[in-house]
Amino acid sequence: MRAIRRFTVRTVLPEPLKPLDELASNLRWSWHRPTLELFASLSPARWEAARRDPVAMLGSFSPEELQNLAADRDFVARLEQAAADLHGYLSEPRWYQSLDAELAAESRAPAPRSIAYFSPEFGITAVLPQYSGGLGILAGDHLKSASDLGVPIVGVGLLYQRGYFEQSLTRDGWQHEDYPVLDPHELPISLVREADGTPAEVSVTLAGGRPLVAHLWKAQVGRVPLLLLDSDHEANDEAFRAVTDRLYGGTPEHRLHQEMLLGIGGVRALRLWSRLTGAPAPEVYHTNEGHAGFLGLERISELVGTGLSFDEALETVRAATVFTTHTPVPAGIDRFARELIMSHFGPESGLAGLSVERVLALGAETYPGGDAAVFNMAVMGLRLAQRANGVSQLHGVVSREMFDGLWPGFDPPEVPITSITNGVHAPTWVDHRMIELAEQHIGPQIRSEARAWEEIGKIPADQLWATRRQMRADLVTESRQRMRASWLRRGASNAELHWIDDILDPDVLTIGFARRVPTYKRLTLMLRDPERLKRLLLHPERPIQLVIAGKSHPADETGKRLIQQMVRFADDAGVRHRIVFLPNYDIAMAQSLYPGCDVWLNNPLRPFEACGTSGMKSALNGGLNLSVLDGWWDEWFDGENGWAIPTADGVEDPDYRDDLEAAGLYDLLENEVAPRFYERDAEGLPQRWLSMVRHTFASLGPKVLASRMVADYVRQLYLPAADAGRATTPEVARDLAAFKARVRTSWPGVRVEHVDSSGLSDSPQVGDQLSVRAVAFLDGLDPDDVQVQVVHGRVSPEDLITDFVVQDLQYAGPADNDPADGKHVFEGHLTLRRTGPFGYTVRVLPRHEGLAAPAELGLVTNA
Ligand SMILES: *Cc1c(COP(=O)(O)O)cnc(C)c1O
């Protein structure tokens, strides 16, 4: 029988058990071992049956059982202690609270009181499946670490009624997707309500002036609230209710609706949140990838409502906005047809002060090779944010090249996109046995001080190895369970599955590979030479075993074919005891996969991996990375903390390139990785392997932490953005907007008239000084409006200045003693500091204290 209506009857906890509600509804339990253990201790069997979901488990208790538990003095005491610990965590001063004193000592303004963090997905725990991959996991780790550091972030996202899909396999290895409906009342979130108890709501206007109404839910992530908009609201028709049906599904229009709700609705949700709770309004807005970019339009519209012009509002918004780009793959960037934007941002949009022309201009690809018919969300993100970053150093370089066209006249190194390398939240990702072992030998600071990882040498080799083996053995057990479940779903019967109890071996070198399956990640590179892979798997003395997982985007047939190819290889009776594909990669699987693998394999097509974080999680568990030098690995591989798979950069033929790189991978496995793992001393310990493990902990431990990442965001982006935001008063915004308009109008006439230099002999040597005098024609601009610079450095045989240094020249007065003719003199000296070919040039750029980077306006005139 099918129910015609459903609702959830909530558990009423007896008074002494009330703290359970609080512990279950604050997601801190997902990374706080003692709280997890408290829940598990209620009933280990039900804990597992509820898929380690505290809310679901509590719902399984009958009123009688709860009464019995309430009478259990011992349990109630432990519960009270856990609640007290949570209260302490939520209220005590942490890192961020000490920042103001430090800033005051430098005569700087206090840190922002609130920072909004927008993301289309958040991966916090497996029981809140609102993520598809790295972007969401990163957002989750960002919030968790912000909570640990006391950073006052508010997360903003969407609540997808079906989340991302659950993956299973058909008999012949094809990916099958299920989208179970999530009942928000059974999730660890709560409905945001008005003071009178009615559900609070947010609405945005879509094409044709139609309102889209959304509920607002709140997930509490430690100290950080995460607001989630949900279009499943009675006021909407079926189609609008389905706007937040699933992550990254549907048509472009569907995605546009999602992104309008996230960006525009998200800002409205923040206002609502402030009104209901008295929370301060955010001073900085951070958008994790371009999907939430419309938040800038809503904020411009708010400001226009207070009397600013569009241009003034734009300056105000830019000052306090941070944009993080995450993909060097053009297909990974959201682009909409211009018509779609036109139909949604016309006069009925309800966004006061925004004309559709201005909106379109923000997302226009106005650079060589750009497509005039599209609206590009990343481009809009860059135009709406004064500060932008990529997610590893290499990705910073790649992004500066990729978006170079938006700052014409500047070489990529000057493109104002910086980088902050991603990190991972250790309490979520480090196996509790590893952290407890470290704590025992190093001390409790291992949990809070990044540098403590450097003392990893204090852990005796035999104990380190024993712990690594336990984690590997657990993964073997879990893989067997997952494989059995998978084969049952694929139509096998238990009677045929006796072999599954013997797959994988807790003492064999275990290599993991798990990630989403876009083409550039090359899931099947290891299958380039299947016979060679078989020999590695079946080596009589030094076998390897592979644990593989990954979901393909449902619309990506190529990705599904790669999975099928992998599954078919792994199904072969000759190798199936050494290679498994585990369906439904998610946070729950990831948490046992990383600790259980000795080696974490990553072989993307360089440089398409923006950062990658799974290898960091492996490293924090004592796994060794075997990876292409891409993303974070390009930055932190030091020759001894793992292995670099050689890349054939520049080889045009993709097949040949794959052949070369696959051969490099096999060679490393055969000649370096496996021999080192199996080389044992008299006690049976692989000493040389363990010294690499230790070196991995010591060299990477402090760097890969999300606490390092969040602190970097605070210092490098949030503090400057907050300062700029506060400095941009309406008067300053007006001045800056007028300055930009003036400079843009005059710029075509600005030129360097001539440059004289003096002071050098015929054979200049290091230490000599060169005097430079430049005359610039400013076409009506004031000398204060510009910066004249000398750019000098090594020159290539083609006279290109590489590795340059920039030095400002000083204003020395009007040329010809006639201020009216627009010609001005700028002078300075530079000292030759390097031998070899040297060259210089002079350039003029706009100057204003409201600019964050010299290239910001994309205007420059070179001599
Ligand atoms: C860490 C993680 C990712 C991201 O890993 P990458 O190395 O960036 O591909 C994806 N999915 C899950 C479940 C993760 O835990």
Ligand as a Chemical Component Dictionary entry (heavy atoms), coordinates in Angstrom:
data_LIG
# 
_chem_comp.id                   LIG 
_chem_comp.type                 NON-POLYMER 
_chem_comp.pdbx_formal_charge   0 
_chem_comp.three_letter_code    LIG 
# 
loop_
_chem_comp_atom.comp_id 
_chem_comp_atom.atom_id 
_chem_comp_atom.alt_atom_id 
_chem_comp_atom.type_symbol 
_chem_comp_atom.charge 
_chem_comp_atom.model_Cartn_x 
_chem_comp_atom.model_Cartn_y 
_chem_comp_atom.model_Cartn_z 
_chem_comp_atom.pdbx_ordinal 
LIG C1 C1 C 0 37.951 14.485 -0.486 1  
LIG C2 C2 C 0 36.812 13.984 -1.256 2  
LIG C3 C3 C 0 36.655 14.322 -2.593 3  
LIG C4 C4 C 0 37.626 15.226 -3.311 4  
LIG O1 O1 O 0 38.777 14.567 -3.645 5  
LIG P1 P1 P 0 39.702 15.051 -4.871 6  
LIG O2 O2 O 0 41.047 14.599 -4.540 7  
LIG O3 O3 O 0 39.610 16.547 -4.882 8  
LIG O4 O4 O 0 39.148 14.444 -6.087 9  
LIG C5 C5 C 0 35.572 13.816 -3.291 10 
LIG N1 N1 N 0 34.672 13.019 -2.692 11 
LIG C6 C6 C 0 34.788 12.657 -1.414 12 
LIG C7 C7 C 0 33.763 11.778 -0.804 13 
LIG C8 C8 C 0 35.849 13.136 -0.645 14 
LIG O5 O5 O 0 35.940 12.798 0.643  15 
# 
loop_
_chem_comp_bond.comp_id 
_chem_comp_bond.atom_id_1 
_chem_comp_bond.atom_id_2 
_chem_comp_bond.value_order 
_chem_comp_bond.pdbx_ordinal 
LIG C1 C2 SING 1  
LIG C2 C3 SING 2  
LIG C2 C8 DOUB 3  
LIG C3 C4 SING 4  
LIG C3 C5 DOUB 5  
LIG C4 O1 SING 6  
LIG O1 P1 SING 7  
LIG P1 O2 DOUB 8  
LIG P1 O3 SING 9  
LIG P1 O4 SING 10 
LIG C5 N1 SING 11 
LIG N1 C6 DOUB 12 
LIG C6 C7 SING 13 
LIG C6 C8 SING 14 
LIG C8 O5 SING 15 
# 
